[in-house]
Amino acid sequence: MAPGEDDDTYEYRSTLRTDDPDVPVVLARGDVEIVGRMPWSSNATFLVEVRHGDDLVPAVYKPGRGERPLWDFPEGLWRREVAAYELSRRLGWDLVPPTVARTDAPAGPGSLQAFVPARYDEHYFTIRDEPGHRDALRRLCAFDLVANSTDRKGGHVLLDGDDRIWAIDNGLTFHVEFKLRTVVWEFAGEPVDEALLADVDRLARDGAGDELGALLEADEVEALTERAATLVAIGRFPTDPTGHRHPWPLV
């Protein structure tokens, strides 16, 4: 079930699991039908169903024309949603649900992200102390550092029915200036796992790739690889002595 604007619930139906490799194909090529507007979103955000052949995938559609202008981010936040998915995929971490760019969606160009059938009573603050989630949350912490996530609220960390963690609402990312604001501070000062550092080091050495390069400005790509290299060089999760690097509201 998922909340809708005019109806309290949406009967989730999908022919594919969120992590099925065919999901990006469906999102990129399928016919998009708007089901309703998502509540509690600062920008226009729609629940849609995407059909391609015999497959049906519910998705979250964020059209560029529905974005409210921000003084510190250029227009086109939906491209950053796609870029976050591409970064997660390039790192091999698969934290972000499949997300694609569509220029032919009903309300104009925007991002389509596979809708996660999550357990909506769970969020970062309810799962952070569970031992089974620590590795995934460490990956998320490292991801937010590299992506320069500026709005990682607790409610942007979803837990699906298989106990898998997904990170959503990634539009405020990849700024050239270091603007990190996140709720994930449990690992502050701790060494970053060697396996995570190896993935980040590969990104720093090999570069962001063509997919990210097509979505971000050149200086943003350069800043991304610099953040990756810095994390590898320091080898520890940062601390926040100021207490100012938390989003508001927290959830």
C-alpha positions as CSV (number, residue, x, y, z in Angstrom):
1,M,0.0,0.0,0.0
2,A,1.1,3.6,-0.6
3,P,-0.6,6.9,0.2
4,G,-2.3,8.9,-2.5
5,E,-3.6,12.4,-2.6
6,D,-7.3,11.7,-3.2
7,D,-7.4,8.2,-1.8
8,D,-5.7,7.0,1.4
9,T,-4.2,3.9,-0.2
10,Y,-2.9,2.6,-3.5
11,E,-3.1,-1.1,-4.2
12,Y,0.5,-1.8,-5.2
13,R,0.9,-4.1,-8.1
14,S,4.0,-4.9,-10.1
15,T,5.1,-7.7,-12.3
16,L,8.7,-7.2,-11.3
17,R,10.7,-6.8,-8.1
18,T,12.3,-3.5,-7.5
19,D,15.8,-5.0,-8.1
20,D,14.8,-6.9,-11.3
21,P,17.3,-6.0,-14.1
22,D,14.3,-5.4,-16.4
23,V,12.9,-2.6,-14.3
24,P,15.1,0.2,-15.9
25,V,14.0,-1.1,-19.3
26,V,10.4,-0.8,-18.4
27,L,10.8,2.7,-17.0
28,A,12.8,3.9,-20.0
29,R,10.5,2.4,-22.7
30,G,7.1,1.9,-21.2
31,D,3.8,3.9,-21.5
32,V,3.4,6.2,-18.5
33,E,0.0,6.7,-16.8
34,I,-0.4,9.1,-13.9
35,V,-2.3,7.5,-11.0
36,G,-2.2,10.6,-8.7
37,R,-0.2,13.2,-7.0
38,M,2.0,12.1,-4.1
39,P,1.2,14.0,-0.8
40,W,3.7,15.9,1.4
41,S,6.0,16.7,-1.5
42,S,7.5,20.2,-1.8
43,N,7.7,19.8,-5.6
44,A,5.1,18.3,-7.9
45,T,5.6,14.5,-7.6
46,F,3.3,11.9,-9.1
47,L,2.6,8.2,-8.6
48,V,2.5,6.6,-12.1
49,E,2.2,3.1,-13.6
50,V,4.6,2.2,-16.4
51,R,3.6,-0.6,-18.8
52,H,5.9,-2.2,-21.3
53,G,4.7,-5.4,-23.0
54,D,3.4,-7.7,-20.3
55,D,5.3,-5.8,-17.5
56,L,3.9,-3.2,-15.1
57,V,6.0,-1.2,-12.8
58,P,4.7,1.5,-10.4
59,A,7.0,4.5,-10.3
60,V,7.5,8.0,-8.8
61,Y,7.6,10.7,-11.5
62,K,9.2,14.1,-10.8
63,P,8.8,16.4,-13.8
64,G,11.1,19.4,-14.1
65,R,8.2,21.8,-14.6
66,G,6.9,21.0,-11.1
67,E,10.1,22.0,-9.3
68,R,10.2,25.1,-7.1
69,P,13.2,27.3,-7.8
70,L,16.0,27.1,-5.2
71,W,18.6,29.8,-4.7
72,D,21.5,27.4,-4.3
73,F,20.7,24.7,-6.8
74,P,20.1,25.1,-10.6
75,E,16.8,23.9,-12.1
76,G,16.6,20.3,-13.2
77,L,16.8,18.5,-9.8
78,W,15.2,15.5,-11.5
79,R,18.5,15.0,-13.4
80,R,20.2,14.6,-10.0
81,E,17.8,11.9,-9.1
82,V,18.9,10.0,-12.1
83,A,22.6,10.8,-11.4
84,A,22.3,9.4,-7.8
85,Y,21.1,6.1,-9.3
86,E,23.9,6.1,-11.8
87,L,26.4,6.8,-9.0
88,S,25.0,4.0,-6.8
89,R,25.2,1.6,-9.8
90,R,28.7,2.7,-10.7
91,L,29.9,2.1,-7.2
92,G,28.2,-1.3,-7.2
93,W,26.1,-0.5,-4.1
94,D,22.6,-0.5,-5.6
95,L,21.2,1.7,-2.8
96,V,19.0,3.9,-5.1
97,P,15.9,2.4,-6.8
98,P,16.2,2.2,-10.6
99,T,15.8,5.7,-11.9
100,V,15.7,6.9,-15.5
101,A,15.3,10.1,-17.4
102,R,12.2,10.5,-19.6
103,T,11.6,13.4,-22.0
104,D,8.2,12.1,-23.2
105,A,6.4,11.7,-19.8
106,P,2.9,13.2,-19.4
107,A,4.0,16.4,-17.7
108,G,7.2,16.8,-19.6
109,P,10.8,15.8,-19.0
110,G,11.6,14.4,-15.6
111,S,12.8,11.3,-13.6
112,L,11.0,8.0,-13.2
113,Q,12.0,6.0,-10.1
114,A,10.7,2.6,-9.3
115,F,8.3,2.8,-6.5
116,V,9.5,0.8,-3.4
117,P,6.8,-1.1,-1.6
118,A,8.3,-0.2,1.8
119,R,7.3,-0.7,5.4
120,Y,6.2,2.8,6.1
121,D,6.4,2.5,9.8
122,E,10.2,2.1,9.4
123,H,12.8,4.8,8.7
124,Y,16.4,5.5,9.5
125,F,15.8,6.1,13.2
126,T,13.9,2.8,13.7
127,I,16.5,0.7,11.9
128,R,19.8,2.3,12.7
129,D,20.6,0.1,15.7
130,E,19.7,-3.2,14.1
131,P,23.0,-5.2,13.6
132,G,21.7,-6.6,10.3
133,H,21.4,-3.1,8.7
134,R,24.8,-1.7,9.8
135,D,26.7,-2.6,6.6
136,A,24.0,-1.1,4.3
137,L,23.9,2.0,6.4
138,R,27.7,2.3,6.2
139,R,27.4,2.2,2.5
140,L,24.7,4.8,2.6
141,C,26.9,7.0,4.8
142,A,29.8,6.7,2.3
143,F,27.4,7.3,-0.6
144,D,26.0,10.5,0.9
145,L,29.6,11.8,1.4
146,V,30.5,11.1,-2.2
147,A,27.2,12.4,-3.7
148,N,27.3,15.4,-1.4
149,S,23.7,14.7,-0.2
150,T,22.2,17.9,1.2
151,D,18.9,16.5,2.5
152,R,19.2,12.9,3.8
153,K,16.2,12.8,6.1
154,G,15.3,9.7,8.1
155,G,12.2,9.2,6.0
156,H,14.3,9.0,2.9
157,V,15.7,5.7,4.1
158,L,13.2,2.9,3.2
159,L,13.0,-0.7,4.3
160,D,11.2,-3.1,1.9
161,G,9.6,-6.4,2.7
162,D,12.9,-8.2,2.2
163,D,14.6,-6.0,4.8
164,R,16.6,-4.3,2.0
165,I,17.4,-0.6,2.5
166,W,16.7,1.9,-0.3
167,A,17.7,5.6,-0.4
168,I,15.2,7.9,-2.1
169,D,14.7,11.7,-2.6
170,N,18.2,12.3,-4.0
171,G,17.5,15.6,-5.9
172,L,19.6,17.8,-3.6
173,T,23.0,16.2,-4.5
174,F,26.2,16.8,-6.4
175,H,26.6,20.5,-5.6
176,V,30.1,21.8,-6.2
177,E,30.3,23.2,-2.7
178,F,30.4,20.8,0.2
179,K,26.8,21.0,1.5
180,L,26.4,17.7,3.3
181,R,23.3,17.5,5.5
182,T,22.3,14.0,6.7
183,V,20.9,12.1,9.7
184,V,23.6,9.4,9.3
185,W,26.2,10.3,11.9
186,E,26.4,7.0,13.8
187,F,29.7,6.1,12.2
188,A,31.4,9.5,12.7
189,G,35.2,9.1,13.2
190,E,35.2,5.4,12.5
191,P,37.4,3.8,9.8
192,V,35.6,3.3,6.4
193,D,35.5,-0.4,5.5
194,E,38.2,-1.4,3.1
195,A,35.8,-2.8,0.6
196,L,33.9,0.5,0.5
197,L,37.1,2.4,0.1
198,A,38.1,0.2,-2.8
199,D,34.9,1.0,-4.6
200,V,35.3,4.7,-4.0
201,D,38.9,4.6,-5.0
202,R,37.9,3.0,-8.3
203,L,35.5,5.8,-8.9
204,A,38.2,8.4,-8.1
205,R,40.7,6.8,-10.4
206,D,38.4,5.8,-13.3
207,G,36.2,8.8,-13.2
208,A,32.4,9.3,-13.1
209,G,31.7,7.8,-16.5
210,D,29.6,9.0,-19.5
211,E,26.2,8.5,-17.8
212,L,27.0,10.9,-14.9
213,G,28.8,13.2,-17.3
214,A,25.7,13.6,-19.3
215,L,23.6,14.5,-16.3
216,L,25.9,16.9,-14.3
217,E,28.0,19.9,-15.1
218,A,31.7,19.5,-15.7
219,D,32.7,21.2,-12.4
220,E,30.2,19.0,-10.5
221,V,31.7,15.9,-12.0
222,E,35.2,17.1,-11.0
223,A,34.0,17.9,-7.5
224,L,32.5,14.4,-7.3
225,T,35.7,12.7,-8.1
226,E,37.6,15.0,-5.7
227,R,35.2,14.0,-2.8
228,A,35.8,10.4,-3.6
229,A,39.6,10.8,-3.6
230,T,39.4,12.8,-0.3
231,L,37.4,10.0,1.4
232,V,39.9,7.4,0.3
233,A,42.8,9.6,1.5
234,I,41.3,10.2,4.9
235,G,39.8,6.7,5.3
236,R,37.4,7.7,8.1
237,F,33.8,8.9,8.3
238,P,33.8,12.6,9.1
239,T,32.6,14.1,12.4
240,D,30.3,17.2,12.7
241,P,31.5,19.2,15.7
242,T,29.3,22.1,14.7
243,G,26.0,20.1,14.8
244,H,24.9,22.1,11.7
245,R,25.0,19.3,9.2
246,H,21.6,17.8,10.0
247,P,18.6,18.3,7.7
248,W,15.3,19.7,9.1
249,P,13.0,18.1,9.7
250,L,14.9,15.0,10.7
251,V,12.3,12.6,9.3
